[in-house]
């Protein structure tokens, strides 16, 4: 596989990788600084494994590395898992995560999803990954990624329906 320019990959994808990490670090003492450090770790690994970076779609590969870096960070720090809809003031106002979190029904439904379902939906919706890209980021086959996304969407719809029914006013 031809080697890709890490400089061009960094220039193109450092910001999306940092945002990906920052959104998952709301419980960290300093989410911005931690996201910066972990982004540097992701690109250090990218440098070491630059021959493995797919030239056509490097971002999903970088997200897969970022997921592992974040998991290792949490194990080292023994952090409590990230509250998925934590401190929204620390997140860019243009971020889709901010735009959807004003809906109490959605927040309630989102919190009842499994961490796996939330991650699959975030990668597809917030990070904008397609089927092949989602498979790469999750480290599974395309069929498995499609099935995981379909199941996660179904579960979210079920949770929204359940939350909506619970919040409906009694007449």
C-alpha positions as CSV (number, residue, x, y, z in Angstrom):
1,X,0.0,0.0,0.0
2,X,1.5,3.4,-0.9
3,X,2.4,5.6,2.0
4,X,0.3,8.7,2.4
5,X,1.6,12.1,3.6
6,X,1.1,12.3,7.3
7,X,1.3,16.1,7.1
8,X,-1.6,16.3,4.7
9,X,-3.6,13.8,6.8
10,X,-2.9,15.9,9.9
11,X,-3.9,19.1,8.2
12,X,-7.1,17.6,6.9
13,X,-8.2,15.5,9.9
14,X,-6.7,16.7,13.2
15,X,-9.7,18.9,13.9
16,X,-12.3,16.2,13.3
17,X,-10.3,13.7,15.4
18,X,-9.9,16.3,18.2
19,X,-13.7,17.0,18.2
20,X,-14.4,13.3,18.2
21,X,-12.2,12.9,21.4
22,X,-13.4,16.1,23.0
23,X,-17.1,15.1,22.8
24,X,-16.2,11.9,24.7
25,X,-14.2,13.6,27.4
26,X,-16.7,15.7,29.2
27,X,-15.9,14.1,32.6
28,X,-12.2,14.8,32.3
29,X,-10.7,17.4,34.6
30,X,-9.7,19.5,31.5
31,X,-11.4,18.0,28.4
32,X,-9.8,20.4,26.0
33,X,-6.2,19.7,27.2
34,X,-6.9,16.0,27.4
35,X,-8.4,16.0,23.8
36,X,-5.3,17.8,22.6
37,X,-3.0,15.2,24.3
38,X,-5.0,12.3,22.9
39,X,-5.1,13.8,19.5
40,X,-1.3,13.9,19.6
41,X,-1.2,10.3,20.6
42,X,-3.5,9.4,17.7
43,X,-1.2,11.1,15.2
44,X,1.9,9.5,16.8
45,X,0.3,6.1,16.2
46,X,-0.6,7.3,12.7
47,X,3.1,8.2,12.1
48,X,4.2,4.8,13.4
49,X,1.7,3.0,11.2
50,X,1.6,5.3,8.3
51,X,2.0,2.5,5.8
52,X,-1.4,1.1,7.1
53,X,-3.4,4.3,6.6
54,X,-5.8,3.9,3.7
55,X,-5.1,6.6,1.2
56,X,-8.7,6.8,0.0
57,X,-10.4,7.2,3.4
58,X,-8.0,7.9,6.3
59,X,-10.6,9.5,8.7
60,X,-12.4,6.2,9.6
61,X,-9.0,4.6,10.3
62,X,-8.1,7.6,12.5
63,X,-11.4,7.3,14.4
64,X,-10.6,3.6,15.0
65,X,-7.2,4.6,16.4
66,X,-8.9,7.4,18.5
67,X,-11.3,4.9,20.0
68,X,-8.5,2.7,21.1
69,X,-6.4,5.6,22.4
70,X,-9.5,6.8,24.4
71,X,-10.1,3.3,25.8
72,X,-6.5,3.0,26.9
73,X,-6.6,6.5,28.4
74,X,-9.7,5.6,30.4
75,X,-8.1,2.3,31.6
76,X,-5.0,4.2,32.7
77,X,-7.0,6.9,34.5
78,X,-9.7,4.6,35.7
79,X,-12.2,7.3,34.7
80,X,-15.9,6.9,35.0
81,X,-17.3,6.4,31.5
82,X,-18.1,9.7,29.8
83,X,-21.6,11.2,30.3
84,X,-22.6,11.2,26.7
85,X,-24.4,14.5,26.9
86,X,-22.3,16.2,29.5
87,X,-21.0,19.8,29.6
88,X,-22.3,21.2,26.3
89,X,-20.9,24.6,26.9
90,X,-17.5,23.2,26.2
91,X,-18.5,22.0,22.8
92,X,-18.6,24.0,19.5
93,X,-22.1,25.5,19.0
94,X,-22.0,24.3,15.4
95,X,-21.5,20.7,16.6
96,X,-24.5,18.5,15.9
97,X,-24.2,17.1,19.4
98,X,-25.3,20.5,20.7
99,X,-28.1,20.9,18.3
100,X,-29.9,17.7,19.3
101,X,-29.5,18.0,23.0
102,X,-32.2,20.6,23.7
103,X,-34.9,17.9,23.2
104,X,-35.7,16.3,26.6
105,X,-37.3,13.3,25.1
106,X,-34.2,12.6,22.9
107,X,-31.9,13.1,25.8
108,X,-33.8,10.7,27.9
109,X,-34.0,8.1,25.1
110,X,-30.3,8.6,24.3
111,X,-29.2,8.0,27.9
112,X,-31.1,4.6,28.0
113,X,-29.2,3.3,24.9
114,X,-26.2,1.0,25.4
115,X,-22.8,2.6,25.1
116,X,-22.3,0.5,21.9
117,X,-25.5,1.8,20.3
118,X,-24.6,5.4,21.2
119,X,-21.1,5.1,19.7
120,X,-22.5,3.5,16.5
121,X,-25.1,6.4,16.2
122,X,-22.4,9.0,17.0
123,X,-20.1,7.7,14.3
124,X,-22.8,7.6,11.7
125,X,-24.6,10.9,12.6
126,X,-22.2,13.1,14.3
127,X,-19.0,12.0,12.5
128,X,-20.9,11.5,9.2
129,X,-19.4,8.0,8.5
130,X,-20.9,5.9,5.6
131,X,-21.3,2.1,5.8
132,X,-17.7,1.3,4.7
133,X,-16.3,4.0,6.9
134,X,-18.3,3.0,9.9
135,X,-17.1,-0.6,9.5
136,X,-13.5,0.6,9.5
137,X,-14.0,2.8,12.5
138,X,-15.7,0.0,14.5
139,X,-13.2,-2.6,13.3
140,X,-15.9,-4.9,11.9
141,X,-17.2,-5.9,8.5
142,X,-19.5,-3.8,6.4
143,X,-22.5,-6.1,6.9
144,X,-21.9,-6.0,10.7
145,X,-21.7,-2.3,10.7
146,X,-24.9,-1.9,8.7
147,X,-26.7,-4.3,11.1
148,X,-25.3,-2.5,14.2
149,X,-26.5,0.8,12.8
150,X,-29.9,-0.5,11.9
151,X,-30.3,-2.0,15.4
152,X,-29.1,1.2,17.1
153,X,-31.5,3.3,15.1
154,X,-34.4,0.9,15.9
155,X,-33.5,1.0,19.6
156,X,-33.3,4.8,19.6
157,X,-36.7,5.0,17.9
158,X,-38.2,2.6,20.5
159,X,-36.7,4.6,23.3
160,X,-38.0,7.9,21.9
161,X,-41.4,6.4,21.6
162,X,-41.3,5.1,25.1
163,X,-40.0,8.4,26.5
164,X,-42.6,10.4,24.5
165,X,-45.4,8.3,25.9
166,X,-44.1,8.7,29.4
167,X,-43.9,12.5,29.0
168,X,-47.3,12.9,27.3
169,X,-49.7,14.9,29.5
170,X,-52.6,12.9,31.0
171,X,-56.0,14.3,30.0
